[in-house]
Amino acid sequence: MSRIGKRPISVPKNVTVTIDGQAVSVKGPKGELSRVFPKEVSFDRDGEAILVKRHDESRVSRSRHGLSRTLLFNMVEGVSNGFERRLEIQGVGYRAQVKGKTLVLNVGYSQPVEIDPPEGVELAVENNTNVIVKGINKEVVGNTAAKIRGVRPPEVYKGKGIRYAGEQVRRKAGKAGKK
């Protein structure tokens, strides 16, 4: 049995979870999320907790069991606390700024790169080199952060580029000098 799927999801007091068959909507202080789950799983409400159950022991049901539990847990966590990804920009002259809702990146190209965030995602910049991506949907926040990082991924010789906060970039040795 799935270790992750067996664990109950505790629902905070300020969050309401509505289960209508396979459609689940979660409403909290930060916003509202809804998702339709696969037919191989069902949900049981047990007071302050929700249990995810699977109907049979088929391979598909077992694989969707833990996934469904994690997706529902992330929905509850997102509407109560929200999610955040931090990115760091390293390089001489590399910087970022927010104009309105648009993120403007100056990362060594001839023109600045503008990124419009999807709905429900908020972008902020600290010290011109730290970008913060916030939102209630973990999937959308992660995809937006990956899109920003993809503009100029860190290169391996000098480490210049956009990286996640705390990301370790393996550096390569350059050419050996002439003797």
C-alpha positions, 0 to 999 in steps of 0.5 A: 500500500502507498505510504504517502496515500495512507496518510490523512490530510488534516484540514485547518479551521479556516479552510473548507473542502467540498467533495462532489464525487471526483470534483474537489474544491478547496476554499481558504483565506488565500483563494480557491482551487478546484480539481477533478481527480481520477476515478480510481480514488475516492475521498472519505471525510473523517472530522478534521481529516480527509482520507484518500482511498483506492478502489482496487489493487491495480497498478493504475490505482496504486500509482494514482493513490499517492498522487491524488493525496499529494495533489489534495494536500498541496491544494489545502496547503496553497489556500491556507499558506501559499507557495513561494519559489525564489530565484537568484540572478548572478552576473555583471549587469544582470538585473530584474525589475517589475513594471506593473505585473510584468517582470523585466529581465536584463540578462545579457541579451540585446533586448530586455526579456519581459515575462507576464505571470499567469493568473494567480501568480505574483512576482516580486524583486528584491535588490534587483537580483532576487526574484520571488514567485508567489501563488496558491497553486504549487504547479503554476508557481513551479512552472513560472519559476522554471520559465524564468530560469529558462531565460538564462540558465546558469552556465558552468564556467562562470556560473552566470545566469538565473538559478533557484535559491540554494541551487548548486551549479557544478563548475567546470575548469576552463582551458589550461593555460599555455606553458 
